[in-house]
Every structure is written in structure tokens, then in C-alpha cells.
Amino acid sequence: MRSGIQVTVENTGTSPLKSVVLHVTGASYDLGDIAPGESAMARVKSTGESELGVEFKDTDGQTQRLNAGGYFESGYRGSIRVEIKDGVIDKFEDNTKLW
């Protein structure tokens, strides 16, 4: 299995998520814009104890940062799926474990 955590962010809302960025300890990952009904993925690697942050611009152009939660470290593998509906986390699936 490849190193890192595969993170998928799906926009289940009615407005686009603009300039989406994933944040973990020691790194950030740019996902770009995610249209309603679409998703984007990145494989993230933290440099220490971490949780997942999701940042985006809302329809008013204001930057929002959501704490998606979870817990992982540099030796963890697996996947996380986050569904965002109208600016809030609607669903969170954490399938990570230490390898």
C-alpha cells in the first residue's frame, strides 16, 4: 500500500467550493475548485500527529476552515472521505490505521 492518506473531498451542496486546500501537520495540498456533485482527491502525508483541516472560499468569497477531525501520524495509511454540504461537514469517513 502506498504511503500517506488518500483524502477525498466531495461537494454535496448546491454552491461550488472555491480554492479548496487540505491542511495536515507540516503540509498543505491544493485541490482547486470543486463544483456541486463533484469530488477531488489528494494523498497527504503529515510530519507528526495531525488531524485534517479543509479550507475553501464560500460564495461570498470569505475563507472558511473546517476541522474535519480524524487522527493520523506519518506512519498511518488508508483513506479519509469528507462530504461538505453548503459550507458544513455533512459526512466524515475515516479508514486509516498505523502500518
Stockholm file with secondary structure:
# STOCKHOLM 1.0

chainA/1-99         MRSGIQVTVENTGTSPLKSVVLHVTGASYDLGDIAPGESAMARVKSTGESELGVEFKDTDGQTQRLNAGGYFESGYRGSIRVEIKDGVIDKFEDNTKLW
#=GR chainA/1-99 SS CCSEEEEEEEECSSSCEEEEEEEETTEEEEEEEECTTCEEEEEECCSSSEEEEEEEECTTSCEEEEEEEEEECTTEEEEEEEEEETTEEEEEEEEEEEC
#=GC SS_cons        CCSEEEEEEEECSSSCEEEEEEEETTEEEEEEEECTTCEEEEEECCSSSEEEEEEEECTTSCEEEEEEEEEECTTEEEEEEEEEETTEEEEEEEEEEEC
//
